[in-house]
Amino acid sequence: MSRYHVYTDARHSDGSLAGGHDLTIYTTQGGDTLATLYTTETGTTTLDNPYEIPSSGIVEFWTEDANPWVLAEGDTVRRPLHINISEGEVVSVKDYGATGDGVTDDTVAIQATIDAVAVTGGVVFLPAGTYRVDFSTYVAVNCALHVPAGVTLRGYGAEATIIKLVDSASCTSYADKIIYCGYSEAAAHDHIGIESLGVDGNLSGQGANDYYSGIYFDYCGHPHCSDVEVRNIPGAVTPATAETGCFVCVSCYHAVFTRCAAYGGGASSGSGFMDNASLNTRHTDCYAEGFAWSGFTAWKCIGDCYVGCTSQDNVGNGFNCEYGADVSYASCLAGSIAPEWDPDPTPYDSATTFTNDHGFVVSYDSIRTRFAACAADYCENGGWFCYGAKDVTLSSCTASHAGTNGFFFGDNPGVDMASCRATDNAAAGVYLSGTTTDVRISGGTFTDNDTGFDFSSLANSQGIHISREAVLAGNTVSAYLANALLGYGCDGSQHIRTDNTSWGVPAVPASTTTKTNDFPFHVGVHIIGGVVSDVTVTSATDEDASLGAATYCEVEPGGSITLTYDSAPTWVWRRA
């Protein structure tokens, strides 16, 4: 029987595989029968198996087991696919036959390298090049590559090392993944890493109904991605059922994404970064662009943190948090501060090109969501959209040039805004609606909007507090505070500096001058101070009632109140 020559320099560019390490050679890939190693092509002298790499780093032997290599007789090859690494090393995929030539399907070679390194853990190195991959079935999941615990894929840079899906890939459903990390909740999948490489989903090369994710972490502990770019992923849009996108974390804990970028396919893509039911995921200096759902989505997550991240040019939202708890955002940008197409449009400029649907969305019973020094600019349907969330805090945040409201809060119990800014928005700087309660606006500037504050859609709200010199200036209407000031426990007008006089609550008129209640409900009027001799209330049917020097009265819709005084009092109108 003819023998086949195996010859390779086992050292890598960094010299990490040197003498003294062992290689175990099997007759078949994944098998457990040791191969016989000969020193020459025809002799009978054999070598030990496991094979000890000499100090030179050169591996050389002859073997009769050619089937795993698919070789012609006498071929000299680099490390064959069935040599398993016995110690954790940095191992090149080219040692297992990968080409990185942008044409050859390298799936089998890369996976073989991963499987070999997975025995003891280590780094799978992909030198510069484009590696084409296709979907297959690993661990009952349709994916191109499966990365288990303890393995890190490391490239030569996101622009230099590209893992690219082949044309007309073998897609089966939205559950397909290009790189799949971990698997199932039955086992721990710790310390999986993806570093310094790019993933190209080859959107244009696939069918119209093909959906899949880029990098997908499933039940992983402490996974990390750094300096990775994923693009051209035709993900599905519904995160609750599909969880598709460029970077996906499902039921993971303490995942870390650093300097990663996701580029979507517009209306045919899901999310850039999708976290589902995960704990304490951290995103630092990450970027998302061009997604139908959101650039960043946290769905049923606890403790997610976004620092210095940017999301823009999405069909959907910049950042989205649903059913979350203790999710925080710091120094994040949704949109562009000065886009080149129009650096300073007016709020009503119909030619404005918007960069997201909403900048930041918090909804569906999310609790304790925090924003610090974040900005939403040029977002079509609002900078912040918070609906049904509890305890939302914003500090030093900015919403500008929105197509509607800068900050919107609907049915939110607990909103705290400190030193925030809303400017050049087409509707209100701050809009409160529904059963939003316990709102505190401390300081801040709200300028050049259509309306500074609009609280007119509140219903039975309680505790709206505006304090510490909030500034309203240059707005078409300063504020519609009607239902807020007519609610319960609300104060504010005496603390707000404004250059407008169009308030929801009327000023005290001159003595003996009648003021009509224009609101569609009864109001209670508290008269404070001054020297008042008479209070007269007239009903909508012109029935007068003189109450003398009363300090409280009620006025029905369409009715009026007249004060007679020597020294003007102040008054507070509240919904009766």
Summary of the structure (lengths in Angstrom):
residues: 576
radius of gyration: 33.2
end to end distance: 101.4
largest distance: 124.1
contacts: 2206
relative contact order: 0.05
helix: 5%
strand: 47%
